[in-house]
């Protein structure tokens, strides 16, 4: 599956994190959206969401899907 940067819209890190936790998996599209959101800059709140995601992935609560 190919997703271009032009087709991604501005979605907050919080919204992306909520979706990932709801489905308990992170897809290639989720990763692309996170990268795009972070490249636009992020604050302390976003940093906390990213840390929670990393911890959930490391502990196996969130599955990385290819």
Secondary structure by P-SEA (a helix, b strand, c coil): ccccccccccccaaaaaaaaaaaccccaaaaaaaaaaaaacccaaaaaaaaaaaaaaaaccccccc
